[in-house]
Amino acid sequence: MIIFKACAISKIMKTMTCKQLGGSCDKEFQAKTFEKIAEMSKKHGMEMCGKGDEDHINAMKKMKDLMNNHEGMKEWMKSKQKEFESVPEK
């Protein structure tokens, strides 16, 4: 019974989209932590930029501009962390 509960807990994930994370499409990412979902989103954005996707290139430019403003980026990350925490678990 304890093993079953541990396995059931480990499968709980949260889902956010590329758009929710500052991107430009509806691709979904699932992860247990905000850090992991942010990493997945960043990788996706870089892949799409590498393919020449203009919408993702523009979104990455906006994120780059935000990253130049330390306080702005800090607030953005804080708000996305809160959004992640409010997402229902699946």
C-alpha positions in Angstrom: 0.0 0.0 0.0 2.8 2.5 0.8 4.6 1.6 -2.4 1.4 2.2 -4.4 0.9 5.7 -2.8 4.5 6.6 -3.6 4.0 5.6 -7.2 0.7 7.4 -7.5 2.2 10.6 -6.1 5.2 10.5 -8.5 2.9 10.5 -11.5 1.2 13.8 -10.6 2.1 16.5 -13.1 1.1 20.0 -14.0 0.6 21.3 -17.5 1.3 24.7 -19.0 1.5 25.9 -22.6 4.2 27.6 -24.5 2.0 30.8 -24.6 1.6 30.7 -20.8 5.3 30.7 -20.5 5.9 33.6 -22.8 6.0 31.7 -26.1 3.8 31.8 -29.1 2.0 28.4 -29.5 -0.2 26.0 -27.7 2.3 23.2 -27.2 1.8 21.7 -23.7 4.6 20.9 -21.3 4.0 18.6 -18.3 6.3 18.5 -15.3 6.3 18.2 -11.5 8.2 21.4 -10.9 8.2 24.9 -12.3 11.9 24.7 -12.9 11.5 21.6 -15.1 8.6 23.1 -17.1 10.5 26.3 -17.7 13.5 24.3 -18.9 11.3 22.4 -21.3 9.7 25.6 -22.6 13.2 27.2 -23.1 14.4 24.1 -25.1 11.2 24.2 -27.2 11.7 27.9 -27.9 15.3 27.4 -29.0 14.3 24.5 -31.2 11.6 26.5 -32.9 13.9 29.5 -33.4 16.4 27.2 -34.9 13.7 26.1 -37.4 13.2 29.8 -38.3 9.7 30.1 -36.8 9.0 33.8 -36.8 6.4 33.8 -34.0 8.8 32.0 -31.6 11.7 34.2 -32.7 9.6 37.3 -31.8 8.6 35.7 -28.4 12.3 35.0 -27.7 13.2 38.6 -28.5 10.6 39.8 -26.0 12.0 37.4 -23.4 15.6 38.5 -24.1 14.5 42.2 -23.6 12.8 41.2 -20.3 16.0 39.4 -19.2 17.9 42.7 -19.6 15.7 44.1 -16.8 16.6 42.2 -13.7 13.7 43.3 -11.6 11.2 42.8 -14.5 12.5 39.3 -15.0 12.4 38.5 -11.3 8.7 39.7 -11.2 7.9 37.7 -14.4 9.4 34.5 -12.9 7.6 35.1 -9.7 4.2 35.5 -11.4 4.8 32.4 -13.6 5.8 30.4 -10.5 2.5 31.4 -8.9 0.6 30.5 -12.1 2.3 27.1 -12.1 1.3 26.5 -8.5 -2.3 27.4 -9.3 -2.5 24.9 -12.2 -4.5 21.8 -11.2 -2.5 18.6 -11.0 -3.2 15.8 -13.5 
